[in-house]
Amino acid sequence: MIDIQILPVENGKQLKEFISLPPSIYRDDPLWVPPLRLLERMDYKDNAVLKRSDHRMFLAYKDGEAVGRIVAYIDPHYNDYYSSKCGMIGAFECIDDNDASGLLFKTAESWFCKKGMTEVLGPINPIAESWGFLLEGNTAPVFMSPHNPLYYNRMIESAGFTKARDLLVYEAHSGKGYEIPERFRRFSETMLKRKPNLTIRNIDRKNLRQESIYILNILNRAVAGNWGYVPVEEDEMKDIVLKLKFILDEKAVCFVEDEGVPVAVALGFPDINVLLKKIKGSLSPRTLFVLLRDMKKIRDYRLWGLAVLPEYHGQGLDVLLYISLFQGLQPRGIRLEANYMLEDNFHILNALEKMNLQPIKRYRVYHKNT
């Protein structure tokens, strides 16, 4: 008989096994991009979400070899905000074995039940800042977005999970002839002439602390009410800023200001996955030099977020932001990927489609009552 055993991660050796598992899962996947191992180890020990959350990491062993993993955590901010008793799962990886995956999910559910949780949501990876399993569109992932074997969806559904929400991905590829429709260019120019109080500027690298506070305030007010939204805390924003600071491209982050006060923001960043793949997840003085040297060669960008304060909704500020961001980057011949668009956020989806962006991927987040 094949013996499958689930064990909690309780020591440094097991944590190393936990972090080292993905390369064996993706050895034959040319699209997979290894994370920076040094930063990943630091993150599991000092991640803002996990630090505030009761959590456990579990490994699945088959005949003594690690073949699967999962993080189970209870985020008090999420449960306080929604008045819920929800556990979350993330960092799931597993070989194509329903017995191993089923035991991982069951172990996480049992732990949640002991903690009084009544539902499970995921995958939501607190380390990689990514949501969902890739369901459609098996193309190379951009930085901080999910990539997985498509059989993960079969395994989680076999464990009794059902769809919670789908997240969509759109693309604007100037190398394939994409251009902003002329009517939107005219709208942008006319609007800025009619409303001289509105101005557009890029982020100030020399003042990132204050800029991050502007971003935090706009995000927390703009996306309240969206499914899955939880107010972003300052420690979380600090984590995100630290992750993205070294790849910051000022032209990819811009604000709309009303008489000098930021009221809307577009957050983009270069997709460094092509560089991470080149250095195979190893961070050293040599590979750091490669990263810094080749950063300016990157042509793929991710639009991570676009937010407008509620009192400015319906005025077209989202269009101003998108046009400003794309025009600033277009001379480089860039491809822009807009990620994590809720399938029922029809306002945003309609705007993207009117601007001729093309849907290319779908992620799925799952739910289960315990």
Buried (B, 14 or more C-beta within 10 A) or exposed (E): EEEBEBBEBEEEEBBEBBBEBBEEBBEEEEEBBBBBBEBBBEBBEEBBBBEBBBBBBBBBBBEEEBBBBBBBBBBEBBBEEEEEBBBBBBBBBBBEBEEBBBBBBEBBBEBBEEBEBEBBBBBBBBBBBBBBBBBBEBEBBBBBBBBBBEBBBBBBEEBBBEEBBBBBBBBBBBEEEBEBEEEBBEBBEEBBEEEEEBBBBBBEEEEBEEBBEBBBBBBBBBBEEEEBBBBBBEEBBBBBBEBBEEBBBEBBBBBBBBEEEBBBBBBBBBBBBBBBBEBEBEBEEEBEEEBEEBBEEBBBBBBBBBBBBEEBEEBBBBBBBBBBBBEBBBEBEBBBBBBBBBBEBEEBBEBBEEBEBEBBBBBBBBBBEB
